[in-house]
């Protein structure tokens, strides 16, 4: 069976990447709910569903490989194919980070009240970044991608604030809880960072330039 035409393959790659971003956004949203509400069954569902993201990445790589082998794309088309492979890897890592949050929730240890609101906000911001990355992947909207790069500042501020809470001499919950919370905060921060990389890859694929070089 002959491969699909290159434009059809490129369109399918964009749609698959958008689907991956939407999937990991949903995974993190459910994992955050499980973490905040001590819902171990929900956390287990997130863990069980992680294979879906891996399957989507495999599909992206299959189509991208076919595009390279059968169509030998050049210029912008080549950038889009290579970017799709790289982006799929970043989104899969976002899924892994959502998985780590779910695994923490599976352990059933309630979050200290001092950080519950912070994690709720980190979850909200991270999910919004992933959904915006999904739109960027599907539409290849450069302006939206550049905006997403700036949106990540909110997560960085939350991450810094979390360390301030943990380093407070009056922190009442002990070192083990502080270590767990530090790791969790890092998962959210890295999730957001990978969403930004998705946007940066899209900008480069479309324009051949880095986001910092694109005027808004």
N, C-alpha and C positions, 0 to 999 in steps of 0.2 A: 504494500500500500504506500503510495507516494506521500511525502510529508506535506503538511499544510503550507500554504503560501506564507512567506515571511511576515507580511503585515498581520495576518491572522495569528501567527505565533507570538508576535510582539504584543498584540492586544491580549492574548491569553495570559502571557507572563504578567502584564500589569494587573489583570483581574485576580490572578492567583496570589500575587503579593499583597493586594488589598485584602483578599480573604484571609491570608495569614495574619495580617495586622489586626483585623477585626477579631479573629479567633483568640489571639493572645490578649487583646484588650478585655474580652469577655472572661478569659481565664483569670486574669489578675483581679478583675472586679469581683468574681466569685471567691477567689482566694482571700481577698481583703475582707469581704463579708465574713468568711469563715474565721478569719483571724480575730476580727473585732467581736464577733458574737459567739466564739468558741463552738462553731458548728463543724464538728469533725467529719460528719457525713458529706457535707458540701466540699470540704477539703479533699476527701477521698475521691469525689467525683472529678475534681480538677486534676488530681494526679492520674486518674484512669484515662482522662481525655487527652493527655499530653501527646500521645502517639499521633493524633490528628495533625498537629503542626509538623511533625517529622514527615508524615506522608505528603503534606503539601510541599514541603521543601524538596522532597524527592521528585515530585511532579515538575516543579520549576526547573530543577537541574536536568531532567529528561528533555523537556521542551527546548531549553537553552542549548543543550548539547546537539539536538537535532538541527536547530537553527544554524549553529556554527558549522556542522558537518555538511549540510545539504544546501545551504544558501550563501555561505561565506560572506556574511554581512560586513559592511565597511562603515566608517565615519560614525554618524549618530546611531545607526542601527546596531553597529558592533558595540558601542558604548552601552546601549540599552540592554543588550544580551548579557554582557559581562557584569553590568551593574545588577541585573536581576539575580545572578548567581550569588554575588556578594551580599545583596540585600536579604535574600532568603536565609543566608547564614546568620545575619544579625537578628532577623525576626525569630528564627529558631532559638537563639539565645535569650530573646525576650520571653519566649515560652518557657525556657528552662528556669528563668528567674521567677516567673509566676508559679512554676512548680515548686521552687524552693519556699516561697511564701506559703503555699498550700501545705507543704510538708511540715513547716513550723506550726501551722494551725492544727494539723493532725495530732500533734503532741498534746494539745488541749490545755496548755498553760495560758491562763488569762493574761492579757496585756495590763500592765500597771495603768491606773487612771491617768497618771501624769503624761502619758504619751498616746493615749487613745485618739484624741482629736488630731494629733499630728499625723498618725498613721492613716486616719480616715482621709485627711487632706492629701497626703502623699499618694494614696490610692486613687483619689479622684483626679489629681493632676496627671498621674501616669497613664490612667485609662484614656483621658482626653488626648494626651500626646499620641498614644497608639492609634486612636480613631482618626486623628488628623493625619498621621502617617499613612493610614489606609487610604484616605482621600487623595493624598499626594501620590501614592503608588498607582492608584487607578486613573487619576486625571493628568498626572505629570505636570501639575501646576507649580511652576517655579516660585511664584510669589508666596504661595501657601507654604512651600518647603522652606523658604528663607524665614518666614514668620515662625515656623516651628522651631527653627534653630534658636530663635530668641525666647520662645515660650519656655524653654528648658531652664531659664534662669529661676523660675518659680520653684522648681524642684531643688535646684542647688541651694536656694535660700532655706527651704524646709530641712534639707539635709544638714546644713550648718546649724540651724536652730536646734535640731535633735541632739547634736553633740553638746550644745550648750546646756540642754536639760540634763544630759547624762553626766556632765562634768561638774554640775552644781554640787558643792560640798554638802548640801542638805538632801541629796538624792537618797531616798529611804529604802530602796528595793534591793540593794546589794550588788555585788560584782557579777554573779551569774546572769541575773536579769539584764544588766547593762550590756554584757557581751552579746546575749541573744538579740537585744534591741539594736545594737550596733550592726550586726549582720543583716537584720531585716531592713534597716534603713538603707544599707548598701544595696540590697536587692532592688529596692524601688529606684534608687538613684541610677543604678546601672541600666535598669529597664528603660528609664527615660533617655539615658545617653544613647542607647541603641536606636530608639525612635528617631533621635536627631541624626544618627548616621544614615538611617533610611532616607531621610530628607536630603542629606548631603549627596548621597549616591544618586538620587533622582535629579538634583540640580546638575551634577556633573554629566549625567547621561544625556540630559536635554541640551545643555549649553556648552559642555566642554570646559566649564569654569567652576571654581569653587564658590560656595554660597557667599563668602565674604566679598567676592568681586561683583555680585549682582546687586544693583541699586533697587531699593524698594520704592 
